[in-house]
Amino acid sequence: MTYSYQGNSYSISRYPKSDNKSLKAWSAADEHLLKYLSESTKDWQKPILYNDRFGFLSIFLSQHQTSVVVNFKSQEKALETNLKDNGLEANVVHRINPLDNQSNAHDLALIKVPKSLELFKSQLSQAHELLNDDGEIICAFMTKYFSPKIINIAKEYFEECHQSKAWKKSRLLVLKKKKKSPEKSEINTINFDGVKEFKQHPGVFSGKNIDYATQFLIEHLEVKATDNKILDLASGNGVLAHVALSKNPNAEVSLLDDSLLAIESSKMNLKSPNASFYFNDNLDNFENNTFDLVISNPPFHFDHETNIEIALSLFIDVKRCLKKGGVFQLVTSNHLNLKTHLYKLFHKVKIVAKNDKFVVYLCE
Ligand SMILES: C[S@@+](CC[C@H](N)C(=O)[O-])C[C@H]1O[C@@H](n2cnc3c(N)ncnc32)[C@H](O)[C@@H]1O
C-alpha cells in the first residue's frame, strides 16, 4: 500500500501479507502521531517507539536516531522489508529488546496503546525510566478502543496527562512531568494444578490465568511413550510443553512463539534440558518429518485484529514437519469451524472433545 507524506510516496506492507483487504499496515492512530510531530515546534531527537507493528513510524522517524522496541519476530521481518522497500538501510533505526534495561536517555516515547493494558503499563513503566526528566510520551489509540483504565494507568507515571480531540476517529494522550518512583510493572505468577507456578511477563497470552481453551486441551491431551519429538506451537508461557513433558519425561520438546516476551517467559517455566526454545513466526527452523506430535492453542487474535490466515499457514508448516504417522492435537473456539480447513491438509481429522465453547481436534 502507498502512503503519501510531505509530497513523497512510501510503500508500506504487512508481514505476513494478507488477503483480507480490511487489514492495513497502519491506522489513523499512526497518522495522528505523525501529524502531531510534524505540527510541533520542537526538534524531536531519539524517540523510542512501542508497538510499531509493521514499521510505519520507523520509516518516517528514521532520521531522528529512532529506537524501536521489537516484541515479535514478525515485527522484525516487517520492519526489515519495509525499510528496504523504501530505500532505507536496515540500521537506520536501532532495535531494542523489550527486556533490556537501557541506559540511553530518550526525549520522546511514542506508544501505540496495545489491547493488553498490562502490557501498556509495563511499556509505560519502561519508557518512564528511559526518558529524560523533561521527556514526553505520546500515546495513540483508535477512539473505539478507549478505556478509562488507559488514563488511570498513565496517571500512575506522569503528573500531566492531556487527551487530544478526536481526529479520524483516533486520539492522542500527551504525558509530561515524570512522577517520582512510581510502581514498577511486575512479572505475573499463575498457579497451575495447585503444584506448579508459571511466571510470565506482562502482555503474554492469558494474563494472570491459564486460558480455558488451553485447559480443555490439557484435559484431553494424549502423549504416547513413543512421542519422542514434540512441538508446542505458539507456546506462550509453555504450559502445554510442560504438560507434555510431565506425561513423557524422555521426550524432546521444542517451544516456538512469535513473541519474545512469551519465549522468555517459557524459559523461566521449563528448566528441563529436554526443552529448546525458538523465537520465530513459522517453522523454518525445522526439517521436514521432524515431530511425532505437535500440540497447539493456535493464534487467531493479534492485538485488536482477528485473522485466521496466520494459523492456516502454520498448519501447512505443521503438515510438512510431522513425521509420517505423526499427530497434530489442537484446540480452538467452536465458532471458527476449522474442520474443513484441517481436512484439506490431513488424512484423518477427529473431534476428540467438544463443549459449548471449544473443540479439540486430533489430525493425522
Ligand atoms: C492462543 S495463544 C496460546 C499460548 C499458549 N500455548 C497457551 O495455551 O497459553 C497463541 C500464541 O501464539 C503466538 N503467535 C502468534 N503468531 C504466531 C506465529 N506466527 N508463530 C508462532 N506463534 C505465534 C502468540 O504470541 C501467543 O503466545
The ligand as a Gaussian input file, in Angstrom:
#p B3LYP/6-31G(d) Opt

LIG

0 1
 C       -3.696000     -18.635000      21.973000
 S       -2.051000     -18.254000      22.469000
 C       -1.526000     -19.805000      23.166000
 C       -0.363000     -19.682000      24.112000
 C       -0.078000     -20.929000      24.963000
 N        0.127000     -22.099000      24.158000
 C       -1.231000     -21.182000      25.921000
 O       -2.003000     -22.089000      25.657000
 O       -1.333000     -20.448000      26.919000
 C       -1.266000     -18.128000      20.934000
 C        0.206000     -17.764000      20.922000
 O        0.580000     -17.679000      19.540000
 C        1.644000     -16.769000      19.436000
 N        1.783000     -16.454000      17.998000
 C        1.153000     -15.517000      17.263000
 N        1.544000     -15.584000      15.988000
 C        2.435000     -16.598000      15.895000
 C        3.191000     -17.153000      14.839000
 N        3.102000     -16.697000      13.589000
 N        4.043000     -18.159000      15.114000
 C        4.160000     -18.641000      16.383000
 N        3.465000     -18.144000      17.431000
 C        2.608000     -17.151000      17.185000
 C        1.235000     -15.648000      20.349000
 O        2.363000     -14.878000      20.706000
 C        0.622000     -16.434000      21.522000
 O        1.609000     -16.677000      22.506000

